[in-house]
């Protein structure tokens, strides 16, 4: 019995797939990288955006037609968010919900025996310390909690991941140390909102970061997305934790809009001034900080004036990475009852910000030309060479290195998306 796993979506979903692969292997079920050899195919779905929904829906339908002799098992957020649609596109598919990963072997065995097995629903089981099978042993993802405390009107992911469930710091440290001992040089702490970590248990993200960073070994820590509202609960402590030399100088801090009116209508529970205060304090403490943010273009109540405020904010804080999303209704989201902004208006605004973000990153990267960056080599490049991550978590293409190396790289070429350089002593 062989299983092929196909993953869509975020880092958290990637970790879910790694756990499923590890649990299958522990139960004597083989994995394959060749879909043709598989007896069962697990599609670990993402459902955060409409284009992704359409993509995974089409994929599920195509797999059933293309491989009628193989069992298709659907996992991920679609299982919990839209079982009604999943029933229509895959009436004979088995399901494995994101909270039921411990049952993945039973689902696969049942599917291969001709049964329709569907494990879904919510539990409070921990995902820390479970077996994982990774394609890249140098990067290790640890899920520090699941669910969130957010009430964002546009989001459907919270319906799949549920209420906040933080995992113990000691358990996270044990998994991190084991990964480091086995060669990992990048530890990624991930969640739907890492800043919410510990709100249900009394522990704090700042303490977790420091505890992991103080582990023995040569490695770096990347902290995943933080909601501004929850970050404000322990801003100074979190900034201090980020000053640790083993923590990447990188924060992912979604703002979604530069208009206080729109933020209020989104139920974001923070203001533009609070967001700017967070960014300014981080940059004062960590001058070479890389800031990533998320923007939703064309939220139903967004006017031209609101959009201009978003542009003004981005021009002021100048994030190095901007993840743009055109607003679209999502299953169960509160905002889905509102009238959408005309498509042409949304397209025009999105194009403007796309061009704007290229300008920002191109200019910032050009300023690094000739500089020497400390970096760690984490993966092979898709077009040759290797990819190293600088202390500011900027990707650098480099040759003549080994995976896992910590190196100094002189930047010889820049683009809007990456740097290129050579190793220097």
N, C-alpha and C positions, 0 to 999 in steps of 0.2 A: 504494500500500500504506500503510494507516494502522494505528497501534497505540494501544490504550488500556491504561494501566497502573493497576492497583488495588493499593493497599498496605495491609498490616496490620502492627501491631506497633510496635517500638521506633524510636528515632531512627536507629539503625544501619541498620535495614531501609529507612527512608525514604531514607537516603543511597544504599543499593544501588539503589533505584528511580530516583533521580536520575542515577546512573551509567548504568544501562541506557537511560534516556531520552536521555542525551547520546551514548552510543555508537550508538544507533539513528539519531539525527539525523546524526551524522558519516558514517553509511553510507547516507545518502540516503533513510531511511525516515521518513515523517511520523508525528507524534504527534497525537492528538486527545483533547479533553476530553469528547467525546460518544461514549459507548459504541455508539450506534446507527450511527455512521459508521465504526467500526473494522472492519478485516479480521481482526485478531488481538487477543486480550485476554490481557495478562499479569497473573496473580494472584500477587503477591509475598506469600507466606504467612508467618504467625507460628505457632509451635507451643509456646510457653512454658507455656500453661495449657489445660486441657481445654475450657473454654467457647470459647476462640479456635480450638482444633482443630475443634470442632464447627461453628463459624461459617464457617471457610474451607472445610471439607469440604462443607457445605451450599451454599456459594457456587459452588464448582467444579461441583457437580452441577446447580445451577440454571442457570448460564451455558450449559452444554452443551444443556440442554433449551430454554432461552429463545432461544438464538442458534445453532441447528444449522448455520447457514451460516458461522459465524465460528470461527476456530481459537483454542482455549484453551490457553495456555501457563502452566504452574505453576512459580513460582520460590520462593525463600526456604527457610526451615528445614525445612518439611515434606518437601522433596525428599531431604534427607540423613537425616532422622530416621525417616521412615515411608514409604519407597517402596512397601512392600507394600500399605498402605492406599490410597495414591495410585493404584496400578495398578488397584485395584478401583473407585474412584470416578471415575477418569478414564483408562480404558484407551486412549483415543485421544489423550490430551493429550501435548503436548511438555513437556519439563522444562528448566529452566535453574537449576542449583545456585548457591548464593551465592558459590562460589569460581570460577565459570565465566562471570562477567559479560562477559568479553571475547568470548564466543561468542554473545552475545544476538542479533546481527544474523543470524548463520548459522541460529540456531534459528528465528527469525521467518520468514526467507526459506524455509527448509525446510518449515515448517508451512504456509505459504501455497501451497507447491507440492504439498501433499498428503502430505508425508512426516512420519513420527513421529521427531523429532530429540530426543535426550535427552543433555544435557551436564551431568554431575554428577561428584562426586569432589573430592579436595582438591588444592590447589596452594598455592604460597607467593608468588603474584603480589601486587604492591602495588596498593592501591586509591587511592593518593594521586596527584593530578595528572591523573586521568582527566576527560574531559568530563562535565559535569553540566547537566541542565536542571532548574531550580528554579521552583516556583510563587511563592516569595517571595525576591526578590533581596537582601533586607535581612538575611536569616538564612542563614548558610553552615555546613553540617555537614562536618566533616573526620573521617574514620575514622583514628584514630592507630595502631590495631593490630587484629588479629582473633584470635579464640580467647582462651583463658584458661588459667590454671594451677590452677583450682579443681577440687575433687573432691566437690562438694556432692551428697549422696545423692538429692536431690529433683529435680535439674536434668536436662533432656534437651537444652537448647540447646547445651551443650558438644559434643554428638555431631554437631551441624550445623556448628559453627564451628571445631572442631578445636583443635589445640595453638596456643600463642601465636606470633604473627607480628607483630612490631613494625615500623613503618615509620620511615625515617630522619627525624630532626628537620629537616634541611635541606629535604627534600621537602615536609614539612608546612608549614614556614614559607613556601615559595614559593607553595603553593596558597592559604594564608591571605592573603598579601600581595596576590595577584592578586584575590581576592574582595573585600578591603578597597578596593583601587583601583577596583573595579567597583561600589562602593556598599554593600557589606555592613557592617552595624553590630554584628552579633552573630556571633561565631565559636564554634561548638559543637564541642568536642573530645569525640568519642564512641568507645566501645569496649564490649565485654562487661564489661570491668573496666579502667578507665583507670589504676588504681594498679599494674597489672601491666606497664604500658608499659616497655619497655627491659630487662625481666628476661632476655630472650633475646639482647639486643644490647649490653648494658652502658650504655645511655643511661638517663636518669631522667625521670620525669614532671615533677618540679619544674623541671628544666632546660628541658623542652619548654614548660611554661606560661610561664616567664619569657621565653624566646626569642620566643614568639608575642606575648606582651603588649607586648614592646618594639618590635614592628613599627611602622612609621609609619602614622599615620591616627587617626581618631576611631572607636573601636569598643570592644566589651566581649567578654570571653572567658567562656564557660560550660564548666566541666569536668563531664563526665558521671560516671556511677556508679563508686565506688571500693570495692573489697573491703577491709574492715578489716585483714585479715592482711597484705595487700601494702602497704597504706598505712603500716603500722607500720615497714616497712623504711626509710622516708625521711620520717618524720612531720614532724620539725622543718623539713626542707628544703621540704616541700610546703606547710606553713603559711606559711613565708616567701614562697613564690611566690604564694600566695593574697592576700597583703597588697598586691600590686601594684594600683594604682588602676584599671587596666583589666580586672581580673578580678572577676567577680560574686562577692559574698559569699554563696556558695551551695555546699553540698556534698550530694551524694546518697550516703548511707552506709548500705546495708542491714544490719540486724542479724538479722532473721528470727525471733529468739526472745530472751526475757530470761532463759531458763534455761540454765545452763552444761551441764546434763545433755543437754538437747535439742540445743544447739549442737554438742556432741560427737557425738551420734548423727546429726546432719546433715552431719558432716565439714566444719564451717565453719572450723575451725582457728584460732579466736580465742575469747576469753572475754568475758563481760559486763564485767568490770573493764577489760579492754583497750579495749573499745568506749567505755566511759564516759571513760576517760583520753583517747582521741582527741577525743571531743566537747568535753570540758572544756578541753583545750589549744587547740582551734580557737576556742572561744567566748571564752577569755581573750585571745587574740590578735586576734580579730575580733568585737567585741561585738554587732554587728548582723547576725550570721550567720543565714542560713536553713538549717535542717537538714531534709533529707528522708530518710526511711528506708523499708524494706520489712519487712513482717511476714507470716509464714505462720501462719495460724490452723489449728489442728487437725492438726499433724504427727502421724503415727500413734502416736508414743510420748509425745505431750503430755498430761500429766495436768492436773487442775484446779489443782494447786499450781504446775505449770510455767506455766500460763496466767496465774496471779496474778503470778508473777515478771515476765512480759512486761508486764503492766499497771503493775507497780511501776517497771519501767525506763522506760516511756514517760512515766509521771507525773514521773519525775526529770529526764529529758533534754528532755522537751517538744518533740518535733519539730514543725516547722510543717507538714510534709506527711508523711502516712503512707499508703503504698501497701499496701493489705490484699489478701491472697490466701487463699482457702480452700484448704487442701491437697487435691490430687487426684493420683492416680497418673499418671505420665507414661511414655511409651514408652521402655523401656530404663533408666529411673532405678532405682537400687538400692533405694530406699524403696518401690517399687511392689510388693515382695514382702510388705510388712507389712500388717496389718489396719488399715483406716481407722477413724478416730474416728467414732462415730455421727453421722449427719447433723444431728440435732436439737441435739446438743452443739456441733457446729461452727457451726451457724447462730446459736445463742445467743451464743457467744463473738465471732463476727464482728459481730453487731449491737451488742454492748457496745462493742467497739473503734471501730466506725463512729461511734457517738454520741460516744465519747470524743474522737476526732480532730476532730469538728466543734466541740466545746467549746474545744479548744486553739486552733485556728485562728481561731475567732470572737473569743476573748478577746485573742489576740495582735494581730489586725487592729484591734480596737476601741482598743487602746492607741496606734495610729498616727493616730487621728482628729485632725485639725487640724495634723498634722506636715507638713513640706515634704520631699518625696522627690525626689532626683535620679533621672532615668530616661531611657531611650532608647525611642523609638517603633518597634516592630518589625512590627506587622501591623494589618490592619483587623479591627474587632470583628465577630463573627457577627451581632450585633443592632444594629449601628450604632456609630459612633465608632471609636476606635482603641485598641489595646492597647500600653501601654508597660511596660517591665520596669524596676523600681527597681534600685538598686545591690545590693539583697539578693535580686534576682530575683523580686520579688513582682509579679503582674500588676495593672496600674492601668488602668481604663477612663477615657479622656479624649477631649474634643472639641477642635476648632479647632487641630489640629496637622498636621504632615506626616510621612509615613513617613521614618524615618531621623533625625528631630530628637532632639537631646539637650535635655531640658527640666527645669525644676523644677515639681513638681506639689504643690499643697496638697490633702491628703486631706479630702474632705467627706462621704464615705459609706463604710461598711465592711460586708462580709458575711463569711461563713465561707470563701468561695472567692476573693474578689477585693476590690480597693479601687477607689474612684472619686474623681476629683478634677478640679481646674481648674489650668491653667497660670498660674504667677506669675513675675514677673521676679526 
